[in-house]
Amino acid sequence: MARRSALLIDLDGTLDDKALLVAHLIAREGLDPGACTMIGDRVHDVRAAHANGVRAIGVLWGYGSRDELKAADALVASPAAITPALDALRAG
């Protein structure tokens, strides 16, 4: 499976709603939401991912607490744990 990443910088504020930002990125890049995973440290990241049919990984070293991130599809405690979490989510 090919791995792609994309970065969208919203300088003019038109995509302040994170769910709209994710939707825009998916459309612009022609991505399959079911093949994507968003990694974030706040509940807003998890909600934005799920609103667009994207899996979410919550990172526990950021601003959000474990309780805040409980709706994520996976939680990771270190950067080294991201790849194994991605692999586990892909495997289903």
BELDAHU-V553144 format. One record per residue. N is the residue number from 1. PHI is phi in whole degrees, -180 to 180 (NA if undefined). PSI is psi as a letter, one per 30 degrees, with the letter a starting at -180 (NA if undefined). NEAR is the number of other C-alpha atoms within 12 Angstrom. Layout:
{{N	PHI	PSI	NEAR} {N	PHI	PSI	NEAR}}
This chain:
{{1	NA	k	8} {2	-72	k	7} {3	-107	k	13} {4	-129	k	14} {5	-137	l	15} {6	-139	k	18} {7	-123	k	14} {8	-121	k	21} {9	-106	k	15} {10	-100	j	16} {11	-83	f	9} {12	-99	g	8} {13	81	g	12} {14	-71	f	12} {15	-119	h	17} {16	-65	e	18} {17	-74	j	18} {18	-62	e	28} {19	-64	e	24} {20	-67	e	25} {21	-62	e	27} {22	-65	e	40} {23	-59	e	28} {24	-63	e	26} {25	-63	e	28} {26	-60	e	29} {27	-67	e	16} {28	-63	e	15} {29	-92	f	17} {30	64	h	15} {31	-87	l	23} {32	-90	j	19} {33	-55	e	24} {34	-68	f	19} {35	-102	g	26} {36	-107	l	32} {37	-138	k	38} {38	-100	k	44} {39	-113	k	37} {40	-153	l	34} {41	-121	g	31} {42	-135	l	30} {43	-59	f	32} {44	-62	e	30} {45	-67	e	36} {46	-64	e	34} {47	-63	e	31} {48	-64	e	33} {49	-62	e	37} {50	-64	e	28} {51	-63	f	22} {52	-112	g	29} {53	72	g	23} {54	-108	k	30} {55	-69	l	34} {56	-132	k	40} {57	-112	k	42} {58	-96	k	40} {59	-99	k	34} {60	-90	g	27} {61	-103	g	19} {62	-97	b	21} {63	-79	e	17} {64	-82	l	23} {65	-88	l	21} {66	-57	e	22} {67	-63	e	16} {68	-62	e	22} {69	-96	g	30} {70	-60	f	24} {71	-82	f	26} {72	-64	l	35} {73	-73	f	30} {74	-157	l	32} {75	-120	k	38} {76	-130	k	29} {77	-99	f	21} {78	-152	l	17} {79	-58	e	19} {80	-65	f	11} {81	-85	f	20} {82	-67	e	24} {83	-61	e	19} {84	-61	e	18} {85	-67	e	28} {86	-60	e	27} {87	-61	e	18} {88	-66	e	18} {89	-66	e	23} {90	-65	e	20} {91	-72	f	10} {92	84	NA	12}}
